[in-house]
Amino acid sequence: MATNATGEASQHLTSADWKGFWAAWLGYFLDGFDFILITLVLTEVAKEFHLSLIVASTLVSAAFVSRWLGGLILGALGDRFGRKPAMMISIVCFSVGSLLCGFAWNYWSLFIFRAVVGLGMAGEYGSSATYVMESWPQRLRNRASGALLSAYPVGVIATSLLYVVIVPHFGWRWLFYIGVIPVLLTLVMRRTLPEAKEWSEQVEGADKPVATTFDILFKGKMRWPNIGLCVVIAFCLVMIFTANAGGLTWLYALVAVAGFIGFAFQLERRVWPMLVMLMITVCAAFLYSWPIQSLLPTYLKTDLGYDAGQVSAVLSWAGLGYALGSICSGMLGDRLGTRKAYVVGLLVSLVLVFPVFLIGGGNMFLLAILLFVLQFTSQGISGLLPKYVGDHFPTRLRAAGLGFTYNVGALGGAISPLIGTYLSTTIGSLGTALLVLSSSFTVIMVILVGFNVAARVGHAVLPQGDPEIPVLAEFAENK
């Protein structure tokens, strides 16, 4: 089936389509490489900077704290000036941020540099996903979404392999130094990459000027209020995720949430409740997947006592499962439909998560195989998430809409390592904490995606539908 699918796709895709895909794929690969570095060296960093594991885990959260801003600003640039320049800026941003992490001298400097990585990662996610999906034929876009996200775990595998070679001999900083290499990719992209077809036709080539998110948010009378709102939200999130909010945590959280809703209202005021529900859906996706993604290396080293070589081997199997699962999820999505395929993957993963954290570390080979299959289903099926979220936006708003809603929801990834480490101290086992988080939020995701909750909310507030928004157009047709 895979061979036929590949052959079918090849007959309908041009060399320019494939060139754009591989450029975006490389961007995601390098994105995964740079972003996952901190999870591998968390124990080394904690030791050097004299941090507890709970405080050190906030360094994982740092990149998530800034992602919403990167998704909003770089996405808006992508909607206004094109997907290609937004991708290039994003790659430079996370590459330079990674290099700076290698020069960090204390907790706060590393936190800030990780936030720079988060800005670029968010921009890369939104611009690359929209670039590929707007270049490929409509009927192959689930496949494009899944294949594109397969690059991220391959980057994770590369990082875990380099970890065992570099860190024991040269120290953790050298992993970050080599993270600047992706900058070279932007030189190739600038010379050879075409612009996304759909954006070129509907925005750049429109008969009359099209109002993009950049025009809505950062031009005219709302420019300075929105810049001020960005600063306020950023301040609130930093205070929360560095544990400096004290008794005012609830107030900072309330202000940040109100700010996110304010941006959602401006992006698409007719269906802004649908955007809020998308944020909640993505947040649930991160809360089921990122406790394992971010704390698995720590679990292997602390709870199971694995050395650097064993950690690298197990993570490589997990990453391979993630990559292959992403590719297969796209094929399944084109056959069954995005939502049905998503729910099938989640339900299978729900069965597999229990043995992973109950068998212990006595049989490393069995654990590696179980993690391969778990990541194939749970993480792999998330390859459909860009397509699922992107279908809720028209082309002129898609990069910022996808980038913003996805990366606000990605704050679940900032919360997950903190909840995981806190639960582990309460329960007494990091493995049990990861099991509880992953299984409970997988059930929530099954409900949100299976019942198409975000689209139903959009249909409730805009029952006549909108031909520019795929999920609402589908609802209107099925009435």
N, C-alpha and C positions, 0 to 999 in steps of 0.2 A: 504493500500500500504506500509506503514511504517513497519507493522508487517512482511509482505512477504519479504521485502527487508532485514530486519534484519535476518530473518530466512535463507534466501539465502546466506547472507554473512557468517553466522555462520557455514554453511555446508562446506565452502571452506577455512576457516581460522583455523589455529592451535592454541593451547593454548599459544604457544610462540609468535605468531602474536598478540594475544590479550594482553598478558603481556607487550609486547613492546609498543603497542598502549596506554595502560593505564598509563605506565610510562611517555611516551611523553605527554599525555593529562594532567597529573598532573604537568609536567614541564610548559606547557602553562598556566594552571590555576594559578600557583604561579607567573608566568611571568606577567599575567594580574593583579594579586593582587598587586605586587610590583610596576608595572609601573604606574598604574593609581592613586596611592596615592597622588601625587603632585597636580593633578587637583582638588581633593576634598578639599585640605587644602590650596589652593592658596590664598584665602582671609586672612586666619589666618597667613600664612607666611608673606604676604605683610604687615600686621599690625605689626607683631613683628619686622621685619627687616626694617620698614619704607620705603617700596617700593611702587611705583605707580603700577597700575594693568598692564600697558604695560611692565614695567621692570620685574615684578613678572612672567609674562607669558613667559619670556625667560627661566625660570626654567623648563617649560614644554619642551621647545626646546632643553635643555641641553642634554637630553638622545638621542634625534635624531641626534645631532651633532656628537656623538661618534658611532652611530649605524653602519655606513658604515665600520668603522674600525673593529668593532667586527665581522660583517658579513664576512669581508675579511680574517682576521687572524684566527678566530675560525672556519670559514668555510674551510680554507686551512688545518687546523689541522684535521678537520673531513674527508676531502678528502684523507689525507695522513695516518692518524693513526686510523680512524674509526669514525662512527657516535656516538657511545656510549660514548667514552671519551670526545668528543667535547660537548655533551649534559651536562655531569657532570661538566665540567669546567664552562660552561655558567651559570648553576644554582648557583654554588658557587659565581660567579662574581656578578650576580644581587642581590643575597641575602646579601652579604657583603656590596655592595653598598647601599642597602636600610638601613641596620643597621647604616652605617656611616651617612646617611642623618639625622638620629635622633640626632646626636651629632653636627650637623652643627652650627656654631657660627655667620655666616654672609652670605651675598649673594654668594660670591665667593666659600666659602667652600661647600655650598649646590649645587652650579652649578657643581663643580668638582665631588661630590659624585653622583649626578644624571647622570653625564656622565659615571661613572662606571656602573651604572644600565643599561645604554644604550648599553654598550659593551656586557654585558651578555645577554640582551634581544635579540640582533641581532644574537648572536651565537646560542641561544636557538631556534629562529625561523628557521634558516637555517638547523641546525643539526636535530631537531625533525621532521620537515616536510620531509626532505629527508630520515630520518630513517624509518618513518612509510610508506611512499610511496614506498620505496625500499624493504619493508618487505611484503606488501600486494599485491595480484594479480593485474595485470594491469587493468582489467575491473572494479575493485572496488576502484581505486585510487582517483576519484573525491569524493567518499563517505568518504574515509579516510581523505582527505584534509579538507572537510567540518566539519566532526565530530571532528577532531583534533582542529580546530580553535574555535569550540564551547566552549572549555575550557577557552579561554581568557575572554569572557564576564561573565562566571560564576565566575571567579576570581574578576572581576569588581564588580559583585553583592555582593560577600562576603566582599569586601572592603567597599562598600557603607553601608552595614549593620553594620559593625564594626565601621564605622565613627560616626554614631549616638550614639553608646554606649560608645566609647572611647574618642573622641575629646572633647565633652562638659564637661566631668568629669576629664580627665587626660591630655588634651592638644594634639596638633597635633604630637608631637614627638613620642608618644607611638605607633602610627600607623606604623612608620618606624622601631621601635625597633622589633616589632613582624615579620617584613618582613625577618628576618634572619632565620626563622624556616625552609624554603625550603632546607637548607643545609643538613638536616637529610635525605631528599629524595635521595641524592647522595650515601649515605651509602647502601641503599637498591638496587639502580640501579647497583652499583659496584658488588654486590654479585649475583644478580639474572637475570640481563638483557642480552639476547643474542645480537650479532652484527647483523646489517642489512644484509639480505640475498644477495641482489644485489651487495652491496659493497664488501662483503666477496668473492663472486664468480668472479666479474669482476676486482677488484683491488687487494685485499689481496691474492686471489687464482689464479691470472693470471700466465700463463706460463712464461712470461717475465715481467720485471719491467714496471709499467705503470707510465707515467709522470702525476702527479696530480698537482693541483694548488700550493700546497706547494713547489713542486720541481721547478715549473715555476717561482714563484715569490720570494721565500725566500731561494733558494740554488744557488750556482754558482755566476757568475759575476754580476747578477742583485740584489743580496741580499741587499747590502748596499745602492745602489741608490733607491731601493724601500722602504727601511726603512726611508731614508731621505725624499722621496716623501710623505710617510704617515705623517711625522712630519709637513711638509709644508702645506699639505691639512688641517690637524687638526688645525694648527695655524690660517689659513685663515678663517675657519668656526667659530672658537671661536671669532675672531675679528668681524665677521659679526653678529653673533647671540647674542653677548653681547652689540651691538650698539657702539663698540669702533673703527669701521673702518673709520668713518667720511666720507670724500669725496673720500676715496679710496675703498669704498664698491665694486664698479664695478670691480676694479682690483683684489681684493681678490676673488671675485666670479669667475672671468675669470681663475685665477690660479687654483682654486679648480676644476672647470669643466674640465680644461685641464688635471689635475691630474687624475680625474675619467676616462676620455677617454683613458689616458695612461694605466691604469690598465685594462680597458676593452680590449684594443688592445693586451696586454700580455696574458690575460686569453684565448681568442679565436680570434686570429688575422685574421682568414679567414672570420669571420662574426661579427667583432667587432661593425659595425653599428647597427646590430640587438640588441646587448647588450645595446647600448646607447638608442635605442628606447624602450627597456624594462624599463630602468630607468625612461624615460619620462612617460611611461604608469603607472608605480607604483606611481610616483609623482602625477599624476592626480588623482589616486585612493585615495591618502592621502588628497589631497586638497578638494575632495568632502566629505570625511568621517570624517576627523580629526577636522575640525572646530567645528562640533557638539560633537564629542567624547571628545575633550579637554576642550571646553568652556561651555558645557551644564550645569555643576554644577554652574559655575559663572553666567550664564544666569538665572538659576532658583532662585539663591539667590539675584541677583541685580535687574534684570528687572522685575521679577515676585514677589519678596519679600518672597519667601518660606523659612521656617525655616529648621533646620537640619533634622527633621523627615520627612518633606514633600520632601526635596531633596532626601533623602535616598529611599523613597517609589517610586518616579518617576524614579530614576536611576535604581532601581531594575527591574521595568517593562521594561525599555529600554534594560537593559542587558539580560533579559530573552528572549526578541525578537531577539536580536543578536545571542544568543546561539542556539535557536530553528531554526532560519533562516540558520545558518551555517550547521546544520545537514541536513536540508531539501535541501539546495543548493547542497550538495554532491549527494543526491539521484537524484535530477533533472539533475545534470551534467552528471551522469552515464546514464540517460535516453535520454537526448537531445543532449549531448555533452557539453564540458566545455564552449565554447564561447557562444553558443546559450542560455544556462541557465544563464550565466552571464549578457547578454544583457537584457533578460526578467526581471530579478531582478532589474536592473538599471532603466529600463523604468517605472516599477511599482512604485519604490521609488520616481521617479521624480514627479509623481502625488501627492504623500503623503506629501512631504516636505513642501508644501505651507500651508496647514491647520495647521500643527504643530506650525508654528511661526506666524500665523495670529489670532489664537483664544484667545491668552492671557492666563492668569493663573487663571481665575475665576472658571473654572471647572477642578479641578486637576485630577479627574478620567478620563475625556475625553482626557485630555492631555496625561496622562499615557498610555491609550489605543492607541492613535495615534502614540506616540513614540515607543510603542511595535511593531506596524505594520511597521513603517518606518525603525526601526533597523532590523526587520526581513528581509526586502528586501534589504536595502542599505548596511548595515554592514554585514548582514547574507550572502549575495551573495558573499562577499569578501572571504568567506571560500574556494572558488575555486581558489583564487589567487596563493597559493603555487603550485597547480597542473598546473595552466596556465603558470607561470614563469618557473617552474622546467622542463617542456616539451621542453624548448629551450636549454637544456644542456645535454651532455653525463654524464654517471654515475661518471667518474673519475674527473669531474669538477663541479658536481652538487651542493654540499654543499656550496662551496665558490661562485660559479656562482649565485645560488639562493640568498645566504646570502648577497653578494656584491650588485648585481643589485637591489634587493628588498630594501635594507637598504640605498643605495644612493637615490633611489626614495623616500624613507621614509623621506628624508629631507623636503618633502612637508608637513609632519607632524610638522616639526620645524617651517616652514614658516606660517602654517595655523593659529595658535593662535595669531601670531603677526599681520597678515593681518586682522584677525577677530576683534581684539581689536582696531586696527587702523581704520578700516571701521566703527566700532561702534561709535567712536568719531566723524567721519565725517558725518555719516548718522544720528547719534543720538540714535540708538537702536542696541544693540547687537543681538537681535533676527533677525532683518532685515539683518544685516551683515552676519549672519550664513545662512540665506535663500539664499542670493545672491551667496555666495561662493559654497554652496552645490549644488544648482540647475545648475549653469553654468558648474562646473567641472563634474557633472554627465553626461551632454550632451557630453562633450569631451571624457569621458570614453566610452560611447556608441559607438562613432566613432572609437576610437583606438582598442577596443576589437572586436566590430562588424565587422570591415573590416580587422581584423587580421593584423594590420599594422606592428607589430614587425616581424612576420614571413614573411610577404611580402618583407620587407627590407632584411631579411636574404636570402630569395630565389633570390632576385635581385643580391646580391653579390656572391652567391654560387648556381647558377642555377642547377648544377648537384645533389645538395642535399648532405646529410650525413646520413647514416643509424644509426649512434650513437645519432643523434639529432632528437627526435620524430617529431617535427613540420616540419622540413625540409625533413625528410623521407616521410611524408605525402604529402607534396607538390610535391616531385619527383614522387610519385605513381599516383597522380591525373593529371599529365601533359598530 
